[in-house]
Amino acid sequence: MNTEVRIEIAAWLTRLGINSQPTDGLATSILICSCLLIAGIGYYIAHRFVVHGLNVIIRRSSVTWDDIFMRFNVLERLALLVPIAILDLLIPIVLTSHDLASMIIDRLLSSLLVFFILRAIYGALNAADEIADVNHINRRLPVKSFVQLTKLFLFFIGLIVVFAILADRSPIYFFSGLGVATGLVMLVFRDTILGFVAGIQLAANRMVSKGDWIQMDKYAADGAVEDVTLTTVKVRNWDNTITMIPAYALVSDAFKNWRGMSESGGRRIKRSVNIDVNSIQFLTDEERIRLGKVNYLKEYLPQIFNEINAANANVSDIDMKVNGRHLTNIGTFRAYLQEYLRRHDKIHKDMTLMVRQLAPTTEGLPIELYIFTNDIRWTYYEAIQADIFDHIFAVLPEFGLRAFQIPTGNDIRSIKQGAEQH
C-alpha cells in the first residue's frame, strides 16, 4: 500500500490524540481489534447496501446479461476487496513499532489483495463466457478459449506480482527472467500454445463452433460439439460417448462439419433402388390405359404420347418395337417418381430434386433418388426416407418391375423343388 497514504493516516490519528505507534501490548491489541472491526463494518456496508442494492436493480432490469454476473457473484467478490484493503492500509500503521511483524503482515495482506482481485476478474470472465454462450456468440468465436487464455495470462501476472511483493522486489525483475524460461514455457505449454493458435484459425475460418455436428473418423468422433476449449474440442457422439479432440488436430487433419446442412434447412437423401433388368420392357396398350389413371401420370402420359406420335409419324413398320420411339415401364416409373417427389410435402422444393438412372451393375439397374427433406431432425429425416422407399417398393409391381435381390436359401430350394417335380 502507498506509504505516503499511511503517513497521512498516522498523522491524522496523532492529531486526534490516538497514538498510532503504541508500545503497550494491550493498546496494540485494542487497535488491531479496532482495525478488524472497521474492516468488518466496511464489508457490511459494501455487501449489505451497495451489493444488495445493485442486485435488486439487476433483478428488476429487463436485460439478462447482468443476471449472469449476479449468478457468478462478481459483486460479492468485489465486496471482499473492501475489508482486505482496509486491513492492508491500517494494520501496518498500528504495527509500525514492530517492524518485522508489520512487514510480514503488510506483504501477506498485499498478496491477499492481489488474490481477491484476480478472483473477481475470474468471476467476471466466467460470466462473460456464459453471456457469450447464451447469445450463441460461441458459435462464431471461440470465446471460451480466449477466456481460458486470459485466465492463464492473469495467473502468471498475479503470481509474479505476489512473488515481487513477498520478495520486496520490482515485478520487472521477475519479468526479465521470463526470457530465460521461454524454452521451458514452450515445452510445458506446447498443447496450450498450439490450441490457442488453432482456436484463432478455427474462429477466423468458422471451421467449428459449439453445437456443430462434426465427423472425424481418425478420432472416432461423430456427434455434436459440446465445448471448444483452449486445448481440446469436446464432442458428444450420437451413442452418448464423449470424444476429446486436440484443437490443433482440427486444423491439421481432415474432418466433416455438417453445419451447412443444418443452416440450409434441407437434409439430403441419396439412395438407390436396384431394378431387375429382366423386368424392364415396353408398355403394352393395356398397361398404358391402366397407368393413365394414376394421378401423378395424368399430365405426363398424354404429353409424352403426343411427342412419341409426332416422332413416329414418318416411321415405317412401327409395329416393330425396335422402330421409332416407345414407352418403357422403367421410363414411366422414373417420371412417376419425379412427380411423386415434387408433390411430396416433406421434400424441399428449392433444392436439388432428381431421379436418375445410374450405370447397371451385377446387382441390377440402380434408380437413384437425389433429394432433400425439409426437416433436418434425424428421427424425422429417417422416417421420411423410410416412407418414401416403402412406397417405391410397393408400387414397383404396378409398373411390371421387380427389385433385384440376390437369391436366398428359400429361392434356391424352390428352384430345386420345381426341377425335381419335372
The 8 nearest C-alpha neighbors of each residue, nearest first, counted from 0:
[[1, 2, 88, 87, 109, 5, 4, 105],
 [0, 2, 4, 3, 5, 88, 6, 87],
 [3, 1, 5, 4, 6, 0, 7, 88],
 [2, 4, 6, 5, 1, 7, 8, 0],
 [5, 3, 7, 2, 6, 1, 8, 0],
 [4, 6, 8, 2, 3, 7, 9, 92],
 [7, 5, 9, 3, 8, 4, 10, 2],
 [6, 8, 10, 4, 5, 9, 11, 3],
 [7, 9, 11, 5, 10, 6, 12, 4],
 [10, 8, 6, 12, 11, 7, 19, 5],
 [11, 9, 13, 7, 8, 12, 6, 14],
 [10, 12, 8, 14, 13, 9, 7, 15],
 [11, 13, 15, 9, 17, 10, 14, 8],
 [14, 12, 10, 16, 17, 15, 11, 18],
 [13, 15, 11, 16, 12, 10, 17, 9],
 [16, 14, 12, 13, 17, 11, 10, 18],
 [17, 15, 13, 14, 18, 12, 11, 19],
 [18, 16, 13, 12, 15, 19, 14, 11],
 [17, 19, 20, 13, 21, 16, 12, 9],
 [18, 20, 93, 9, 17, 21, 12, 92],
 [19, 21, 18, 96, 95, 93, 22, 94],
 [22, 20, 23, 18, 27, 19, 26, 96],
 [21, 23, 24, 20, 96, 27, 26, 97],
 [22, 24, 26, 25, 21, 27, 28, 20],
 [23, 25, 27, 26, 28, 22, 21, 29],
 [26, 24, 28, 27, 23, 29, 30, 22],
 [25, 27, 29, 23, 28, 24, 30, 21],
 [28, 26, 24, 30, 25, 29, 21, 31],
 [27, 29, 31, 25, 26, 30, 32, 24],
 [30, 28, 26, 32, 27, 31, 33, 25],
 [29, 31, 33, 27, 32, 28, 34, 26],
 [32, 30, 34, 28, 33, 29, 27, 35],
 [33, 31, 35, 29, 34, 30, 36, 28],
 [32, 34, 30, 36, 31, 35, 29, 37],
 [33, 35, 31, 37, 36, 32, 38, 30],
 [36, 34, 32, 38, 33, 37, 39, 31],
 [35, 37, 33, 39, 34, 38, 32, 40],
 [38, 36, 40, 34, 39, 35, 41, 33],
 [37, 39, 82, 41, 35, 36, 40, 85],
 [40, 38, 36, 42, 41, 37, 43, 35],
 [39, 41, 43, 37, 42, 38, 36, 44],
 [40, 42, 38, 44, 39, 43, 37, 82],
 [41, 43, 45, 39, 40, 44, 82, 46],
 [42, 44, 40, 46, 41, 47, 45, 39],
 [43, 45, 41, 47, 42, 48, 46, 40],
 [46, 44, 49, 42, 43, 78, 48, 47],
 [47, 45, 50, 43, 44, 48, 49, 42],
 [48, 46, 44, 51, 43, 45, 49, 50],
 [47, 49, 51, 44, 52, 46, 45, 50],
 [48, 50, 45, 52, 51, 46, 53, 47],
 [51, 49, 46, 53, 52, 48, 74, 54],
 [50, 52, 54, 47, 48, 53, 49, 46],
 [53, 51, 55, 49, 54, 50, 48, 56],
 [52, 54, 56, 50, 55, 51, 57, 49],
 [55, 53, 57, 51, 56, 52, 50, 58],
 [54, 56, 52, 58, 53, 57, 51, 59],
 [57, 55, 53, 59, 54, 58, 60, 52],
 [56, 58, 54, 60, 55, 59, 65, 53],
 [59, 57, 55, 56, 60, 54, 66, 61],
 [60, 58, 56, 57, 55, 61, 54, 62],
 [61, 59, 57, 58, 62, 56, 63, 65],
 [60, 62, 59, 63, 58, 57, 65, 64],
 [63, 61, 60, 64, 65, 66, 57, 59],
 [62, 64, 66, 65, 61, 67, 60, 130],
 [63, 65, 67, 66, 130, 62, 68, 126],
 [64, 66, 68, 67, 63, 57, 69, 62],
 [67, 65, 69, 63, 64, 68, 70, 57],
 [66, 68, 70, 64, 69, 65, 126, 71],
 [69, 67, 65, 71, 126, 66, 70, 73],
 [68, 70, 66, 72, 67, 71, 73, 65],
 [71, 69, 67, 72, 68, 66, 73, 126],
 [70, 72, 68, 69, 73, 122, 126, 67],
 [73, 71, 69, 75, 70, 74, 76, 68],
 [72, 74, 76, 122, 75, 71, 68, 119],
 [75, 73, 77, 76, 72, 50, 78, 69],
 [76, 74, 78, 72, 77, 73, 79, 50],
 [77, 75, 119, 73, 79, 74, 78, 72],
 [76, 78, 74, 79, 75, 80, 119, 73],
 [79, 77, 75, 80, 76, 81, 45, 46],
 [80, 78, 76, 77, 81, 82, 75, 42],
 [79, 81, 83, 78, 77, 82, 84, 115],
 [80, 82, 84, 79, 83, 78, 42, 85],
 [83, 81, 38, 85, 84, 42, 80, 41],
 [82, 84, 86, 80, 85, 81, 87, 112],
 [83, 85, 87, 81, 82, 86, 80, 88],
 [86, 84, 82, 88, 87, 83, 38, 89],
 [87, 85, 83, 89, 88, 90, 84, 82],
 [86, 88, 84, 108, 85, 89, 83, 90],
 [87, 89, 85, 86, 84, 90, 0, 5],
 [88, 90, 86, 92, 91, 87, 85, 93],
 [89, 91, 93, 92, 86, 87, 88, 94],
 [90, 92, 101, 94, 93, 89, 95, 105],
 [93, 91, 95, 89, 90, 94, 19, 5],
 [92, 94, 90, 91, 19, 95, 20, 89],
 [95, 93, 91, 97, 101, 96, 92, 90],
 [96, 94, 92, 97, 93, 20, 91, 98],
 [95, 97, 94, 20, 98, 22, 21, 93],
 [98, 96, 94, 95, 100, 99, 101, 102],
 [97, 99, 101, 100, 96, 95, 102, 94],
 [98, 100, 102, 101, 97, 103, 104, 94],
 [101, 99, 103, 102, 97, 98, 104, 94],
 [100, 102, 91, 98, 94, 104, 99, 103],
 [101, 103, 105, 99, 100, 104, 98, 106],
 [102, 104, 100, 106, 105, 101, 107, 99],
 [105, 103, 107, 101, 106, 102, 108, 100],
 [106, 104, 102, 108, 103, 107, 101, 91],
 [105, 107, 109, 103, 104, 108, 165, 164],
 [106, 108, 104, 110, 109, 105, 111, 103],
 [107, 109, 111, 105, 110, 87, 106, 104],
 [108, 110, 112, 106, 111, 107, 105, 113],
 [111, 109, 107, 113, 161, 112, 108, 106],
 [110, 112, 108, 114, 109, 113, 107, 115],
 [111, 113, 109, 115, 110, 114, 108, 83],
 [114, 112, 116, 110, 111, 115, 117, 109],
 [113, 115, 111, 117, 112, 116, 118, 110],
 [114, 116, 118, 112, 117, 113, 119, 111],
 [117, 115, 113, 119, 118, 114, 112, 120],
 [118, 116, 120, 114, 115, 119, 121, 113],
 [117, 119, 115, 121, 116, 120, 114, 122],
 [118, 120, 122, 76, 116, 121, 117, 77],
 [119, 121, 117, 123, 122, 118, 124, 116],
 [122, 120, 124, 118, 119, 123, 117, 125],
 [121, 123, 125, 119, 120, 124, 73, 71],
 [124, 122, 120, 126, 121, 125, 73, 127],
 [125, 123, 127, 121, 126, 122, 120, 128],
 [126, 124, 128, 122, 127, 123, 121, 129],
 [125, 127, 129, 123, 68, 124, 128, 67],
 [126, 128, 124, 130, 129, 125, 123, 131],
 [129, 127, 125, 131, 126, 130, 143, 124],
 [128, 130, 132, 126, 131, 127, 133, 125],
 [131, 129, 127, 133, 132, 128, 64, 134],
 [132, 130, 136, 128, 134, 129, 133, 137],
 [131, 133, 129, 135, 130, 137, 134, 136],
 [134, 132, 130, 135, 131, 129, 136, 137],
 [133, 135, 131, 136, 132, 130, 137, 129],
 [136, 134, 132, 137, 133, 138, 131, 139],
 [135, 137, 131, 138, 139, 134, 132, 140],
 [138, 136, 140, 135, 139, 132, 141, 142],
 [137, 139, 208, 209, 136, 135, 140, 210],
 [138, 140, 137, 136, 208, 205, 202, 141],
 [139, 141, 137, 202, 142, 138, 136, 208],
 [142, 140, 144, 143, 137, 202, 198, 227],
 [143, 141, 145, 144, 140, 137, 146, 128],
 [142, 144, 146, 145, 141, 228, 128, 147],
 [145, 143, 229, 228, 147, 146, 142, 141],
 [144, 146, 148, 142, 143, 147, 149, 141],
 [147, 145, 143, 149, 144, 148, 142, 150],
 [148, 146, 150, 144, 149, 145, 143, 151],
 [147, 149, 151, 145, 150, 146, 144, 152],
 [150, 148, 152, 146, 151, 147, 153, 145],
 [151, 149, 147, 153, 148, 152, 154, 146],
 [150, 152, 148, 154, 149, 153, 147, 155],
 [151, 153, 149, 155, 154, 150, 148, 156],
 [154, 152, 156, 150, 155, 151, 157, 149],
 [155, 153, 151, 157, 152, 156, 150, 158],
 [154, 156, 158, 152, 157, 153, 159, 151],
 [155, 157, 153, 159, 158, 154, 160, 152],
 [158, 156, 160, 154, 155, 159, 153, 161],
 [157, 159, 155, 161, 156, 160, 154, 162],
 [158, 160, 162, 156, 157, 161, 163, 155],
 [159, 161, 163, 157, 162, 158, 170, 164],
 [162, 160, 164, 158, 110, 163, 159, 157],
 [163, 161, 159, 165, 164, 160, 166, 158],
 [162, 164, 168, 160, 166, 170, 161, 165],
 [165, 163, 167, 161, 162, 166, 106, 160],
 [164, 166, 162, 167, 163, 106, 161, 107],
 [165, 167, 163, 168, 164, 162, 161, 169],
 [168, 166, 164, 165, 163, 169, 162, 106],
 [167, 169, 163, 166, 170, 164, 172, 165],
 [168, 170, 171, 172, 163, 167, 173, 164],
 [171, 169, 163, 172, 173, 160, 174, 168],
 [172, 170, 174, 169, 173, 175, 168, 163],
 [171, 173, 170, 175, 169, 174, 168, 176],
 [174, 172, 176, 170, 175, 171, 159, 177],
 [173, 175, 171, 176, 177, 172, 170, 159],
 [176, 174, 173, 172, 177, 171, 178, 179],
 [175, 177, 173, 174, 178, 179, 180, 172],
 [176, 178, 180, 179, 174, 175, 181, 173],
 [179, 177, 181, 176, 180, 175, 174, 182],
 [178, 180, 177, 176, 181, 182, 175, 183],
 [179, 181, 177, 183, 178, 182, 184, 176],
 [182, 180, 184, 178, 183, 179, 177, 185],
 [183, 181, 185, 184, 180, 186, 179, 178],
 [182, 184, 186, 180, 185, 181, 187, 188],
 [183, 185, 181, 187, 186, 182, 188, 180],
 [186, 184, 182, 189, 188, 183, 187, 181],
 [185, 187, 183, 189, 184, 188, 182, 181],
 [186, 188, 184, 185, 189, 183, 190, 191],
 [189, 187, 191, 185, 190, 186, 184, 192],
 [188, 190, 192, 186, 185, 191, 187, 193],
 [191, 189, 193, 192, 188, 194, 230, 187],
 [190, 192, 194, 188, 230, 189, 193, 195],
 [193, 191, 195, 189, 194, 190, 188, 196],
 [194, 192, 190, 196, 195, 191, 247, 197],
 [195, 193, 230, 197, 191, 246, 192, 247],
 [194, 196, 198, 192, 197, 193, 229, 191],
 [195, 197, 193, 199, 198, 194, 192, 200],
 [198, 196, 247, 194, 200, 195, 199, 201],
 [199, 197, 195, 201, 196, 200, 194, 202],
 [198, 200, 202, 196, 197, 201, 203, 195],
 [201, 199, 197, 203, 202, 198, 204, 196],
 [202, 200, 206, 198, 204, 199, 205, 203],
 [203, 201, 205, 140, 199, 200, 204, 198],
 [202, 204, 200, 205, 201, 199, 206, 140],
 [203, 205, 206, 201, 202, 200, 199, 207],
 [206, 204, 202, 201, 203, 207, 139, 208],
 [205, 207, 201, 204, 202, 208, 256, 203],
 [208, 206, 205, 201, 211, 209, 256, 202],
 [209, 207, 138, 211, 210, 139, 137, 206],
 [208, 210, 138, 224, 211, 225, 226, 137],
 [209, 211, 224, 223, 225, 208, 212, 138],
 [212, 210, 224, 223, 258, 209, 208, 213],
 [211, 213, 223, 257, 222, 256, 224, 258],
 [214, 212, 256, 255, 222, 221, 257, 211],
 [213, 215, 221, 255, 220, 254, 216, 256],
 [216, 214, 254, 220, 217, 218, 219, 221],
 [215, 217, 219, 218, 220, 214, 221, 254],
 [216, 218, 215, 219, 220, 254, 252, 253],
 [217, 219, 220, 216, 215, 244, 242, 243],
 [220, 218, 216, 217, 215, 221, 242, 214],
 [221, 219, 215, 218, 214, 216, 242, 236],
 [220, 222, 214, 236, 213, 215, 219, 237],
 [221, 223, 236, 237, 212, 235, 213, 234],
 [224, 222, 212, 235, 211, 234, 210, 225],
 [223, 225, 234, 210, 209, 211, 226, 233],
 [226, 224, 233, 234, 209, 223, 210, 235],
 [225, 227, 233, 209, 224, 232, 228, 234],
 [226, 228, 232, 231, 233, 209, 141, 143],
 [229, 227, 144, 231, 230, 143, 232, 226],
 [228, 230, 144, 194, 195, 231, 191, 147],
 [229, 231, 194, 246, 191, 228, 245, 190],
 [232, 230, 245, 246, 228, 244, 229, 243],
 [231, 233, 227, 244, 246, 243, 226, 228],
 [232, 234, 243, 226, 225, 224, 242, 231],
 [235, 233, 224, 242, 223, 225, 241, 222],
 [234, 236, 241, 222, 223, 239, 240, 224],
 [237, 235, 222, 221, 239, 240, 238, 241],
 [236, 238, 222, 239, 235, 221, 240, 223],
 [237, 239, 236, 240, 235, 222, 241, 221],
 [240, 238, 236, 237, 235, 241, 222, 234],
 [239, 241, 236, 238, 235, 242, 237, 234],
 [242, 240, 235, 234, 236, 239, 243, 233],
 [243, 241, 234, 220, 233, 244, 235, 240],
 [242, 244, 233, 232, 231, 234, 241, 245],
 [243, 245, 232, 231, 246, 242, 233, 248],
 [246, 244, 231, 248, 247, 230, 232, 243],
 [247, 245, 231, 194, 230, 248, 249, 232],
 [246, 248, 197, 250, 249, 194, 245, 193],
 [249, 247, 251, 245, 250, 246, 252, 244],
 [250, 248, 247, 252, 246, 251, 253, 254],
 [251, 249, 247, 248, 252, 197, 201, 246],
 [250, 252, 248, 249, 247, 253, 197, 246],
 [253, 251, 248, 249, 250, 254, 247, 217],
 [252, 254, 249, 251, 255, 215, 250, 248],
 [255, 253, 215, 214, 252, 256, 249, 213],
 [254, 256, 214, 213, 215, 257, 253, 212],
 [255, 257, 213, 258, 212, 214, 254, 211],
 [256, 258, 212, 260, 259, 213, 255, 261],
 [259, 257, 261, 260, 256, 211, 262, 212],
 [260, 258, 262, 261, 257, 263, 256, 264],
 [259, 261, 263, 258, 257, 262, 266, 265],
 [262, 260, 258, 259, 263, 264, 257, 375],
 [261, 263, 259, 264, 260, 258, 265, 257],
 [264, 262, 260, 265, 261, 259, 266, 258],
 [265, 263, 262, 261, 373, 375, 260, 374],
 [264, 266, 373, 372, 371, 263, 375, 260],
 [267, 265, 371, 372, 375, 260, 268, 373],
 [266, 268, 371, 370, 269, 372, 265, 369],
 [267, 269, 370, 371, 369, 270, 266, 368],
 [270, 268, 369, 368, 267, 370, 367, 271],
 [269, 271, 367, 368, 268, 272, 369, 366],
 [272, 270, 367, 366, 365, 368, 273, 269],
 [271, 273, 366, 365, 274, 367, 270, 402],
 [272, 274, 365, 364, 363, 403, 402, 366],
 [275, 273, 402, 364, 403, 363, 401, 276],
 [274, 276, 403, 363, 277, 402, 401, 278],
 [277, 275, 278, 279, 363, 274, 364, 403],
 [278, 276, 275, 279, 280, 401, 274, 400],
 [277, 279, 400, 276, 275, 401, 280, 399],
 [280, 278, 276, 277, 329, 328, 400, 281],
 [281, 279, 327, 328, 278, 282, 329, 277],
 [282, 280, 327, 326, 328, 283, 325, 279],
 [283, 281, 327, 328, 326, 286, 287, 280],
 [282, 284, 286, 285, 287, 281, 326, 288],
 [285, 283, 287, 286, 288, 282, 289, 281],
 [284, 286, 288, 283, 287, 289, 282, 290],
 [287, 285, 289, 283, 288, 284, 282, 290],
 [288, 286, 284, 290, 285, 289, 291, 283],
 [287, 289, 291, 285, 286, 290, 284, 292],
 [290, 288, 286, 291, 287, 292, 285, 293],
 [291, 289, 292, 287, 293, 288, 286, 296],
 [290, 292, 288, 289, 293, 297, 287, 296],
 [291, 293, 290, 289, 294, 297, 288, 296],
 [294, 292, 290, 296, 291, 295, 297, 289],
 [293, 295, 297, 296, 292, 291, 298, 290],
 [294, 296, 293, 297, 338, 335, 339, 298],
 [297, 295, 299, 293, 294, 298, 300, 335],
 [298, 296, 294, 299, 291, 295, 300, 293],
 [299, 297, 296, 300, 301, 302, 295, 294],
 [298, 300, 296, 302, 297, 301, 303, 334],
 [299, 301, 303, 302, 296, 298, 304, 297],
 [302, 300, 304, 303, 299, 298, 305, 297],
 [301, 303, 305, 299, 300, 304, 306, 298],
 [302, 304, 306, 300, 305, 301, 307, 299],
 [305, 303, 307, 301, 306, 302, 300, 308],
 [306, 304, 308, 302, 303, 307, 309, 301],
 [307, 305, 303, 309, 304, 308, 310, 302],
 [306, 308, 310, 304, 309, 305, 324, 311],
 [309, 307, 311, 305, 310, 306, 312, 304],
 [308, 310, 306, 312, 307, 311, 305, 313],
 [309, 311, 307, 308, 312, 306, 324, 323],
 [312, 310, 314, 308, 323, 309, 313, 307],
 [311, 313, 309, 310, 314, 308, 315, 307],
 [314, 312, 311, 315, 310, 309, 323, 317],
 [313, 315, 311, 312, 317, 323, 316, 322],
 [316, 314, 317, 313, 322, 311, 318, 323],
 [317, 315, 318, 319, 314, 322, 323, 320],
 [316, 318, 319, 315, 322, 314, 323, 320],
 [319, 317, 316, 320, 322, 315, 321, 323],
 [318, 320, 317, 321, 322, 316, 323, 315],
 [321, 319, 322, 318, 317, 325, 323, 324],
 [320, 322, 319, 323, 324, 317, 318, 325],
 [321, 323, 320, 319, 317, 324, 316, 314],
 [324, 322, 311, 314, 317, 321, 325, 320],
 [323, 325, 307, 311, 322, 326, 310, 320],
 [326, 324, 327, 323, 281, 307, 320, 282],
 [325, 327, 281, 282, 328, 330, 324, 331],
 [328, 326, 281, 282, 330, 329, 280, 331],
 [327, 329, 331, 330, 398, 282, 332, 280],
 [328, 330, 332, 327, 331, 279, 333, 400],
 [331, 329, 333, 327, 332, 328, 334, 326],
 [332, 330, 334, 328, 333, 329, 335, 327],
 [331, 333, 329, 335, 330, 334, 328, 336],
 [334, 332, 336, 330, 335, 331, 337, 329],
 [335, 333, 331, 337, 332, 336, 330, 338],
 [334, 336, 332, 338, 333, 337, 339, 295],
 [337, 335, 339, 333, 338, 334, 340, 332],
 [338, 336, 334, 340, 335, 339, 354, 341],
 [337, 339, 341, 335, 340, 336, 295, 342],
 [340, 338, 336, 342, 337, 341, 335, 343],
 [341, 339, 343, 342, 337, 338, 336, 346],
 [340, 342, 338, 339, 343, 337, 348, 346],
 [341, 343, 340, 339, 344, 338, 346, 337],
 [344, 342, 340, 345, 341, 346, 339, 338],
 [343, 345, 346, 342, 347, 341, 340, 373],
 [346, 344, 343, 373, 372, 347, 383, 374],
 [345, 347, 372, 373, 343, 344, 371, 348],
 [348, 346, 373, 372, 371, 349, 350, 265],
 [347, 349, 350, 346, 341, 352, 351, 371],
 [350, 348, 347, 351, 352, 371, 346, 265],
 [351, 349, 348, 347, 352, 371, 370, 265],
 [350, 352, 370, 353, 371, 349, 369, 348],
 [353, 351, 370, 369, 350, 354, 371, 348],
 [352, 354, 369, 368, 355, 370, 351, 337],
 [355, 353, 368, 367, 337, 369, 333, 366],
 [356, 354, 367, 366, 353, 357, 368, 333],
 [355, 357, 366, 365, 367, 358, 354, 364],
 [358, 356, 365, 366, 359, 355, 364, 367],
 [357, 359, 360, 364, 356, 365, 363, 366],
 [360, 358, 364, 363, 357, 365, 361, 362],
 [361, 359, 362, 363, 364, 358, 365, 357],
 [360, 362, 363, 359, 364, 403, 275, 405],
 [363, 361, 360, 403, 273, 364, 404, 405],
 [364, 362, 275, 274, 273, 360, 361, 359],
 [363, 365, 359, 274, 273, 276, 360, 366],
 [366, 364, 273, 357, 272, 271, 367, 356],
 [367, 365, 356, 271, 272, 355, 273, 357],
 [366, 368, 271, 355, 270, 354, 365, 356],
 [367, 369, 354, 269, 270, 370, 271, 353],
 [370, 368, 269, 353, 268, 352, 354, 367],
 [369, 371, 352, 268, 267, 351, 368, 353],
 [372, 370, 267, 266, 265, 347, 268, 346],
 [371, 373, 346, 266, 347, 265, 374, 345],
 [374, 372, 347, 265, 346, 345, 264, 375],
 [373, 375, 372, 376, 380, 265, 379, 264],
 [374, 376, 266, 265, 380, 377, 264, 373],
 [377, 375, 379, 374, 378, 380, 381, 266],
 [376, 378, 380, 379, 375, 381, 374, 382],
 [377, 379, 381, 380, 376, 382, 375, 383],
 [380, 378, 382, 381, 376, 377, 383, 374],
 [379, 381, 377, 383, 382, 378, 376, 375],
 [382, 380, 384, 378, 379, 383, 385, 377],
 [381, 383, 379, 385, 380, 384, 386, 378],
 [384, 382, 386, 380, 385, 381, 379, 387],
 [383, 385, 381, 387, 382, 386, 380, 388],
 [384, 386, 382, 388, 387, 383, 389, 381],
 [387, 385, 389, 383, 384, 388, 382, 390],
 [388, 386, 390, 384, 389, 385, 383, 391],
 [387, 389, 391, 390, 385, 386, 392, 384],
 [390, 388, 386, 387, 392, 391, 385, 393],
 [389, 391, 393, 388, 387, 392, 394, 386],
 [392, 390, 388, 393, 394, 389, 395, 387],
 [391, 393, 395, 389, 390, 394, 388, 402],
 [392, 394, 390, 391, 395, 389, 396, 397],
 [395, 393, 397, 391, 396, 392, 390, 398],
 [394, 396, 400, 397, 392, 398, 393, 401],
 [397, 395, 399, 398, 400, 394, 401, 393],
 [398, 396, 394, 395, 399, 400, 290, 393],
 [399, 397, 396, 400, 395, 328, 332, 394],
 [398, 400, 396, 397, 278, 395, 328, 401],
 [401, 399, 278, 395, 396, 398, 279, 402],
 [402, 400, 275, 274, 278, 395, 403, 396],
 [401, 403, 274, 275, 273, 404, 400, 272],
 [404, 402, 275, 274, 273, 363, 401, 362],
 [403, 405, 406, 402, 362, 275, 273, 407],
 [404, 406, 407, 403, 362, 410, 408, 361],
 [407, 405, 410, 404, 411, 408, 409, 403],
 [408, 406, 410, 409, 405, 411, 404, 412],
 [407, 409, 411, 410, 412, 406, 413, 405],
 [408, 410, 412, 407, 411, 413, 406, 414],
 [411, 409, 413, 407, 408, 412, 406, 414],
 [410, 412, 414, 408, 413, 409, 415, 407],
 [413, 411, 415, 409, 414, 410, 416, 408],
 [414, 412, 416, 410, 415, 411, 409, 417],
 [413, 415, 411, 417, 412, 416, 418, 410],
 [414, 416, 412, 418, 413, 417, 411, 419],
 [417, 415, 413, 419, 418, 414, 412, 420],
 [416, 418, 414, 420, 415, 419, 413, 421],
 [417, 419, 415, 421, 416, 420, 414, 413],
 [420, 418, 416, 421, 417, 415, 414, 413],
 [421, 419, 417, 418, 416, 415, 414, 413],
 [420, 418, 419, 417, 416, 415, 414, 413]]
